[in-house]
Amino acid sequence: MDKEIEGVVDISHKEIIKRSAVASGLLRLSKQAIEAINSGSVKKGNVIEASTIAAIQAVKETPRIIPHCHPIPLEGCKVDWKVSDDSVRCTVSVTAHYKTGIEMEAITGVCAGLLCALDMVKSFEKDSNGQYPHSEICDVKIVEKFKSE
């Protein structure tokens, strides 16, 4: 079967407009991991600080991670964390003036932030068989997308 696949969608005809997006996701953890995050006793360092940096880096690197995404001149990125009794929620907000996108940047940031957090606390999560029965990244979604007219 012959099939032509478009590499990067041509957006040259589109206008530059203000765009923003918010994405969010949840990392379910054991009580022990949550306590370690809250007490600052994670050996790899401050989970929230490191995971914030991971989220920001991922937002900036989205076109390198997701093949069809255009490089976007980002104007703002905010990463928020909420730690509860059994989970950590990451919310990433991104803004830019451009011809396309921004929601993929936000959701990529969320995923990288949550992955970094899990990597940092995985020693608390392993059971006696080396498995992660309480760990789960879930509820990852684009919460809001805005573009001006």
N, C-alpha and C positions, 0 to 999 in steps of 0.2 A: 504494500500500500504506500503510495506516494502522498506525503502530506507536508505542506509548508507550514512551518511554525514561526510566528513573529517573535523576534528576540525581545525588543523593547518597543512598546506601543508608541507610535508617533503622537506627541502632544503639542507639536509646534503651533497648531491652530488655536490652542486654548489660551485664555487670558490668565494672567497672574492675579490671584485673589487670596484673601485671607482664609486660612484653613486652620482648624484645630481638631484635636481628637483626644478622647480619654479612654483608656483601657484599664482593666482590673483583673486580678486573679488571686487565688487563695492557695496557700500551702498549709495543709493539715499536718500537725506534728504532735509528738508525744508531750505529755506534761513536763517531762524531764528536759526536753529540748527548749520548750517555752521558758522554763525557769532559768536555763543557762543563758538564753538570749536576754532576758530581763535583768539577770544579775551580772551580765558582762563576763561570764566565766567560760565562754567558748574559746578554745585554744587558738583557733585560727584568727581571732580578733573580733572586732565589733561587727556583728552580722548586718545590722541595718546600714551602717556606713559603707561597708564593702559591697553590699547588694545594691545600694543606691548607685555607686560608681559603675557596677556591672550593668545596671539598667540604662544609665546615661550612655555608656559606651555602645550598648546594643542599639539604642535609638539612632546614634550617629552612624553606625555601621550597617543599618538595615539593607541598603542596596547591595552590600557585599554578601549578606546572608540569604536574602530572598532575590533570586535572579532577575525577576521582571520589575523590581522596584526601581524607580528613578532616584538619583541622588537629589535630595531636597535641601535647600538652604534653610536649615532650622533656625528659628528665632527664639525659641524657648522650650524648656523641658523641666517638668517638675515631677518629683517622685515622692509619693506619700506612703507611709506604712502604718498599719494598725495591727497591734499584737493583742490577741485575745487569749483565752485560757487554753485553746486547742489549735490555734492557727495564726498565721501571719498573712495579712492582705496587703498586696502591692497595687498601687494605683499610679499610673503614669499619664501625665497630660503633656501634649506637645502642640506647639504652634509654629506656623510659617506662612509666608506669602509665596505661593507657587501655583503651578498649573495643574498639579495632581497630588493625590496622596495625603498622607499624614497618619491615617489610622493604622497602617502596617508598622510604622515607627513606634507608635504607642504600644501596640500589642507585643511587638518584639522586645521592647524594653521591659514589659511586665514579665514575659517568659524568662528572660535572662536574669532579672532580679530575683525571681523565685528560685531559679536553678542555682544561683550563687548562694542564696540562703540555705537551700537544702544541702549543698556541698559542704557548707561550713558547719552544719549541725548533724551531719549524717552519723557521726560516731555515737551520738545520743540515741539515734533512731534504730540502730541495728539490734536485732534480737539474737538469741543464742545460736541461731542457725545462719547468722549473717544476712538476714533478710530485713526488709523495711515495712513491717506490717501496719504502722500508723501513718506513714508518710504518703502524702498524695498532693499533687498539683492539680487543681481543679478550678472550675468556675472562671476560666479565662475567657474574657469577652471584650468586645468593643462596646463601651458604655455609651459613648456619645461621639458623633462626628458633626462638625460644623463647617460650612463654607459660605462665604459671603456671595451675594449675587452681583 
